[in-house]
């Protein structure tokens, strides 16, 4: 039987193939692979140090035209698709400076009370039940609501916006490309209308801030703001949702570590960093070589695409003791779950950390006897080579405790 290609989403249907990537780290850490859609294929970088080296050298390694392995190297950027993740150099720095105004520590910290109330409400809604789907009844909703709160989506519009998000970025294999494209179009039109409304009647939300912000005489266009709305709604929800889902399962599968966290909430910050390393929701991003170069001593020609495997890097024995073990007190923990440094480090990392801290604190204290309802290995995962997570994860419990005081 022929091995599935590393870019094939089917390879990840049963979870990340850790052993295959361990073999690459040990024997072929910068490996070449063919792709059916373009000549020249792509390179996979499997070791932690090499992933960092690529990520941190923005002069040699470019995001444009996009950080995904499906995009043929050398493709021109799509017209008008100047999303933050697709830009390099001065254009990226300039846009990031503007967008950063919406993610200051003060603005992120100000969301904490609202986040806690959201989590309490989600769990309270389950109190008359003894089972649920961790994905769709719990993990899905917090990040969606957080982003909607930030950009100012009215409560009455959220079901529709969340539906579009699921279609465009939910990795449902049963959805046609026409369905995805229609959802993307509908979401953009909604974002555009909301942006126009904020231009006429500014509020204190992120959309208003981005429309008004100026750096070195440069402002974002309405198109850029609307496009950023879509990027934030999709990327900001999908990764946090899967951290909550797969992170909770990791705790349930390591009862000694779960007990340690339940006994001492002060370890939550280091615990979240370890869960990020252990489950790594975003499996990879890629770069394109701007010149002839090398990685780990392997020559890479100008224009070739290189895939940075974040999951493999986070299990690299050269960077972590017992990398396949879960240690909630691991320190230091130089994981690459938010990227491996450089100008494209995850913009929403601080927000994701706050969401995770509040959600995991409530999960480990409010649920008594929490456990998977069935064999997790048999539960469906998202059909993706980018995001590692479950499509469904049934859980059951014995009781739900009262909410913790703020």
C-alpha positions as CSV (number, residue, x, y, z in Angstrom):
1,X,0.0,0.0,0.0
2,X,1.4,3.4,-1.0
3,X,2.0,5.8,1.8
4,X,-0.2,8.9,1.8
5,X,1.6,12.1,0.9
6,X,2.3,14.5,3.8
7,X,0.1,17.2,2.3
8,X,-2.9,14.8,1.9
9,X,-5.7,15.6,4.5
10,X,-6.5,11.9,4.6
11,X,-3.2,11.2,6.3
12,X,-4.4,13.1,9.4
13,X,-7.9,11.4,9.7
14,X,-6.7,9.3,12.6
15,X,-4.6,12.0,14.2
16,X,-1.1,13.3,13.5
17,X,1.3,10.6,12.3
18,X,3.9,11.2,15.1
19,X,6.0,8.1,14.2
20,X,6.4,9.1,10.6
21,X,7.6,12.5,11.5
22,X,10.0,11.1,14.2
23,X,11.5,9.1,11.4
24,X,11.9,12.2,9.3
25,X,13.5,14.1,12.3
26,X,16.0,11.3,12.8
27,X,16.8,10.4,9.2
28,X,15.6,13.0,6.8
29,X,14.9,16.3,8.7
30,X,14.7,18.4,5.5
31,X,12.8,16.2,3.1
32,X,11.5,16.7,-0.4
33,X,8.0,15.7,-1.6
34,X,6.1,15.9,-4.8
35,X,2.8,17.7,-5.2
36,X,0.3,16.8,-7.9
37,X,-0.7,20.5,-8.6
38,X,2.7,22.0,-9.3
39,X,6.2,21.1,-10.5
40,X,9.1,21.0,-8.1
41,X,7.1,19.9,-5.1
42,X,7.8,21.1,-1.6
43,X,10.2,20.6,1.3
44,X,9.2,19.5,4.9
45,X,11.2,20.9,7.8
46,X,10.8,18.5,10.8
47,X,13.3,19.7,13.4
48,X,12.7,22.4,16.0
49,X,15.9,24.4,15.3
50,X,15.3,24.3,11.6
51,X,11.7,25.4,11.9
52,X,12.8,28.4,14.0
53,X,15.6,29.2,11.5
54,X,13.1,29.4,8.6
55,X,10.5,31.3,10.6
56,X,12.8,34.0,11.9
57,X,14.6,34.9,8.7
58,X,12.0,37.0,6.9
59,X,14.5,38.3,4.4
60,X,15.1,34.8,2.9
61,X,11.7,33.2,3.6
62,X,8.5,34.9,2.4
63,X,4.8,34.3,3.1
64,X,3.6,35.7,-0.2
65,X,1.5,34.6,-2.0
66,X,0.2,32.7,1.0
67,X,1.4,30.3,3.7
68,X,-0.3,27.1,2.5
69,X,1.2,24.1,0.8
70,X,-1.7,24.0,-1.8
71,X,-0.5,27.3,-3.3
72,X,2.0,26.7,-6.1
73,X,5.4,28.4,-5.5
74,X,5.9,31.4,-7.6
75,X,2.2,32.2,-7.9
76,X,1.4,35.9,-8.1
77,X,-0.5,37.2,-5.1
78,X,-4.3,37.1,-5.6
79,X,-5.6,40.6,-6.6
80,X,-6.6,42.6,-3.6
81,X,-6.0,39.7,-1.2
82,X,-3.6,41.7,0.9
83,X,-4.4,39.8,4.1
84,X,-2.0,40.1,6.9
85,X,-0.8,36.5,6.7
86,X,0.0,36.9,3.0
87,X,2.2,40.0,3.2
88,X,5.9,40.5,3.7
89,X,8.4,43.3,4.5
90,X,7.2,46.9,4.9
91,X,3.6,46.1,3.8
92,X,3.3,43.5,6.5
93,X,5.0,45.6,9.2
94,X,2.7,48.6,8.4
95,X,-0.5,46.6,8.5
96,X,0.5,44.7,11.6
97,X,1.3,48.0,13.5
98,X,-2.3,49.1,12.7
99,X,-3.9,45.8,13.6
100,X,-1.9,45.6,16.8
101,X,-3.8,48.5,18.2
102,X,-6.7,46.2,18.6
103,X,-4.7,43.6,20.5
104,X,-3.0,45.7,23.2
105,X,-2.6,44.0,26.6
106,X,-5.1,46.5,28.0
107,X,-7.8,45.7,25.4
108,X,-7.3,41.9,25.7
109,X,-7.3,42.0,29.5
110,X,-10.5,44.1,29.5
111,X,-12.3,41.1,27.9
112,X,-11.6,38.8,30.9
113,X,-14.9,39.4,32.8
114,X,-16.9,38.9,29.6
115,X,-15.0,35.7,28.8
116,X,-15.6,34.3,32.2
117,X,-19.3,35.1,31.9
118,X,-19.5,33.4,28.5
119,X,-17.8,30.2,29.8
120,X,-20.1,30.1,32.9
121,X,-23.2,30.5,30.6
122,X,-22.0,27.7,28.3
123,X,-21.4,25.3,31.1
124,X,-24.6,26.3,33.0
125,X,-26.6,25.5,29.8
126,X,-25.4,21.8,30.3
127,X,-26.4,21.4,34.0
128,X,-29.6,19.5,33.3
129,X,-27.7,17.0,31.1
130,X,-25.1,14.3,31.7
131,X,-23.5,14.3,28.3
132,X,-22.6,16.6,25.3
133,X,-20.4,17.1,22.3
134,X,-17.3,18.9,23.6
135,X,-16.8,20.5,20.2
136,X,-20.2,21.8,19.3
137,X,-21.7,22.3,22.8
138,X,-18.7,24.0,24.5
139,X,-15.3,24.5,22.7
140,X,-16.9,26.0,19.5
141,X,-18.7,28.8,21.1
142,X,-16.2,30.7,23.3
143,X,-13.8,31.8,20.6
144,X,-16.6,32.6,18.2
145,X,-18.3,34.9,20.7
146,X,-15.0,36.4,21.7
147,X,-14.1,37.5,18.2
148,X,-17.7,38.6,17.6
149,X,-17.5,40.7,20.8
150,X,-14.2,42.3,19.7
151,X,-15.5,43.3,16.2
152,X,-19.0,44.2,17.3
153,X,-21.2,41.6,15.7
154,X,-24.7,42.1,17.2
155,X,-26.1,39.2,19.1
156,X,-28.9,38.7,16.7
157,X,-26.5,38.3,13.8
158,X,-24.2,35.8,15.4
159,X,-25.9,32.5,14.5
160,X,-25.6,33.5,10.8
161,X,-22.0,34.7,11.1
162,X,-21.0,31.5,13.0
163,X,-22.7,29.5,10.3
164,X,-20.6,31.1,7.6
165,X,-17.5,30.6,9.6
166,X,-18.2,26.9,9.9
167,X,-18.7,26.5,6.2
168,X,-15.7,28.5,5.1
169,X,-13.2,27.1,7.7
170,X,-14.9,24.0,9.3
171,X,-13.2,21.4,7.0
172,X,-16.5,19.5,6.5
173,X,-15.8,17.0,3.6
174,X,-19.5,16.9,2.7
175,X,-19.6,20.6,1.8
176,X,-19.0,21.5,-1.9
177,X,-16.6,24.2,-2.9
178,X,-19.6,26.1,-4.2
179,X,-21.1,26.1,-0.7
180,X,-17.8,27.3,0.8
181,X,-17.4,30.0,-1.8
182,X,-21.0,31.2,-1.3
183,X,-20.5,31.3,2.5
184,X,-17.3,33.3,2.0
185,X,-19.0,35.7,-0.3
186,X,-21.9,36.2,2.2
187,X,-19.6,36.7,5.1
188,X,-17.5,39.3,3.2
189,X,-20.7,41.2,2.2
190,X,-21.8,41.2,5.8
191,X,-18.4,42.4,7.0
192,X,-18.4,45.1,4.3
193,X,-21.8,46.4,5.4
194,X,-20.8,46.3,9.0
195,X,-17.6,48.3,8.2
196,X,-19.6,50.9,6.3
197,X,-21.9,51.2,9.3
198,X,-18.9,51.8,11.6
199,X,-17.6,54.5,9.3
200,X,-20.8,56.4,9.7
201,X,-21.4,55.5,13.4
202,X,-18.0,54.6,15.1
203,X,-18.2,52.6,18.4
204,X,-15.5,51.2,20.7
205,X,-15.1,47.9,18.9
206,X,-12.2,46.6,16.8
207,X,-13.7,47.4,13.4
208,X,-14.1,51.1,14.3
209,X,-10.6,51.2,15.7
210,X,-9.1,49.7,12.5
211,X,-11.0,52.0,10.3
212,X,-9.7,55.0,12.2
213,X,-6.1,53.9,13.0
214,X,-3.2,55.5,11.1
215,X,0.5,54.6,11.0
216,X,3.0,56.8,9.2
217,X,0.1,58.4,7.3
218,X,-1.3,55.1,6.2
219,X,-4.8,53.8,6.9
220,X,-6.4,50.4,6.1
221,X,-8.9,50.5,3.3
222,X,-12.5,49.4,4.0
223,X,-11.7,46.3,1.9
224,X,-8.7,45.4,4.1
225,X,-10.8,45.9,7.2
226,X,-13.6,43.7,5.9
227,X,-11.0,41.0,4.8
228,X,-9.4,41.2,8.3
229,X,-12.8,40.6,9.8
230,X,-13.0,37.3,7.9
231,X,-9.5,36.3,8.7
232,X,-10.0,37.0,12.4
233,X,-13.4,35.3,12.6
234,X,-12.0,32.1,11.0
235,X,-8.4,31.9,12.3
236,X,-9.3,33.2,15.7
237,X,-12.0,30.7,16.3
238,X,-10.7,27.5,14.7
239,X,-7.3,27.3,16.6
240,X,-8.7,28.0,20.1
241,X,-11.6,25.7,19.6
242,X,-9.2,22.8,18.9
243,X,-6.9,23.7,21.7
244,X,-9.8,23.4,24.1
245,X,-11.0,20.2,22.6
246,X,-7.8,18.3,22.2
247,X,-6.3,19.9,25.3
248,X,-9.2,18.6,27.4
249,X,-8.8,15.1,26.0
250,X,-5.1,15.2,26.8
251,X,-5.9,16.0,30.4
252,X,-8.5,13.2,30.6
253,X,-5.9,10.8,29.2
254,X,-3.3,11.9,31.8
255,X,-5.2,11.8,35.1
256,X,-2.1,12.5,37.1
257,X,-1.6,15.8,35.3
258,X,-5.3,16.6,35.6
259,X,-5.2,16.0,39.3
260,X,-2.1,18.2,39.6
261,X,-3.9,21.1,37.8
262,X,-7.1,20.6,39.9
263,X,-5.0,20.8,43.1
264,X,-3.1,23.9,42.1
265,X,-4.6,26.5,39.7
266,X,-1.4,28.6,39.9
267,X,0.2,26.3,37.4
268,X,-2.4,27.2,34.7
269,X,-0.1,29.5,32.7
270,X,2.6,26.8,32.4
271,X,0.0,24.1,31.9
272,X,-1.5,26.0,28.9
273,X,1.9,26.4,27.3
274,X,2.4,22.6,27.7
275,X,-1.0,21.8,26.2
276,X,-0.2,24.1,23.3
277,X,3.0,22.2,22.7
278,X,1.5,18.8,23.2
279,X,-1.6,19.2,21.0
280,X,-0.4,22.0,18.6
281,X,-3.7,22.9,16.9
282,X,-2.1,24.5,13.8
283,X,0.1,21.7,12.2
284,X,2.1,23.8,9.8
285,X,2.6,27.0,7.8
286,X,4.9,27.3,4.8
287,X,7.3,29.8,3.3
288,X,8.8,30.4,-0.1
289,X,12.5,30.9,-0.6
290,X,13.3,34.4,-1.9
291,X,16.8,33.3,-3.0
292,X,19.0,30.2,-3.2
293,X,19.6,29.2,0.4
294,X,19.8,26.1,2.7
295,X,18.1,24.6,5.7
296,X,19.9,22.2,8.0
297,X,22.7,22.0,5.4
298,X,20.2,21.0,2.6
299,X,20.3,23.4,-0.4
300,X,16.9,25.0,-1.2
301,X,16.6,26.7,-4.6
302,X,15.0,30.2,-5.0
303,X,11.2,29.9,-5.4
304,X,10.8,26.5,-3.6
305,X,8.1,26.1,-1.0
306,X,9.1,24.9,2.5
307,X,6.6,23.5,5.0
308,X,7.4,24.1,8.7
309,X,5.9,21.2,10.7
310,X,5.0,22.8,14.0
311,X,3.8,19.5,15.5
312,X,7.0,17.7,14.6
313,X,9.1,20.6,16.0
314,X,7.1,20.4,19.3
315,X,7.9,16.7,19.7
316,X,11.6,17.1,18.8
317,X,13.8,15.2,21.2
318,X,16.6,17.7,20.5
319,X,14.5,20.5,22.0
320,X,12.4,18.8,24.7
321,X,13.0,16.2,27.4
322,X,10.4,13.4,27.1
323,X,8.7,15.2,24.2
324,X,5.9,12.7,23.9
325,X,5.0,13.0,27.6
326,X,2.7,15.6,29.1
327,X,4.2,17.7,31.9
328,X,2.1,20.7,33.0
329,X,5.0,22.2,34.9
330,X,7.4,22.0,32.0
331,X,9.8,25.0,32.0
332,X,11.3,26.3,30.0
333,X,8.9,25.5,27.1
334,X,10.1,26.9,23.8
335,X,7.1,25.5,21.8
336,X,6.2,26.8,18.4
337,X,2.4,26.4,18.5
338,X,2.0,30.1,17.8
339,X,4.7,30.1,15.2
340,X,8.4,29.9,15.7
341,X,9.2,33.6,16.1
342,X,9.8,36.2,13.5
343,X,7.4,38.9,12.1
344,X,4.5,36.5,11.5
345,X,4.2,35.3,15.2
346,X,0.5,34.8,16.0
347,X,-1.2,38.1,16.5
348,X,-3.8,36.6,18.8
349,X,-1.5,34.6,21.1
350,X,-2.3,36.6,24.2
351,X,-6.0,36.4,23.5
352,X,-5.9,32.7,23.0
353,X,-4.0,32.3,26.2
354,X,-6.6,34.1,28.2
355,X,-9.4,32.2,26.6
356,X,-7.6,28.9,27.4
357,X,-6.9,29.9,30.9
358,X,-10.5,30.7,31.8
359,X,-11.9,27.7,29.9
360,X,-9.6,25.1,31.3
361,X,-9.9,26.5,34.8
362,X,-13.7,26.1,34.6
363,X,-13.6,22.7,32.9
364,X,-11.3,21.1,35.6
365,X,-13.3,22.6,38.5
366,X,-16.9,22.5,37.4
367,X,-17.2,19.0,35.9
368,X,-17.2,16.0,38.2
369,X,-16.2,12.7,36.7
370,X,-15.7,14.2,33.2
371,X,-14.7,11.5,30.6
372,X,-15.0,10.7,26.9
373,X,-18.2,9.0,25.9
374,X,-16.6,6.3,23.8
375,X,-13.2,5.6,22.3
376,X,-11.6,8.9,21.2
377,X,-9.6,7.0,18.5
378,X,-12.9,6.2,16.8
379,X,-14.3,9.7,16.9
380,X,-14.2,11.7,13.6
381,X,-11.5,14.3,13.2
382,X,-11.5,17.4,10.9
383,X,-10.5,16.6,7.4
384,X,-7.5,18.9,7.2
385,X,-3.7,19.0,6.7
386,X,-3.6,22.4,8.5
387,X,-5.7,22.1,11.7
388,X,-5.5,19.1,14.1
389,X,-8.8,18.6,15.9
390,X,-12.0,16.6,16.3
391,X,-15.2,17.1,14.3
392,X,-17.1,15.6,17.2
393,X,-15.9,14.5,20.7
394,X,-18.8,13.2,22.9
395,X,-18.2,13.6,26.7
396,X,-20.2,12.6,29.8
397,X,-19.9,13.5,33.5
398,X,-21.4,12.8,36.9
399,X,-22.2,16.3,38.0
400,X,-21.6,20.0,37.2
401,X,-20.6,22.3,40.1
402,X,-21.6,25.9,40.7
403,X,-19.6,28.5,38.9
404,X,-16.4,29.8,40.6
405,X,-16.6,33.3,42.0
406,X,-14.8,35.8,39.8
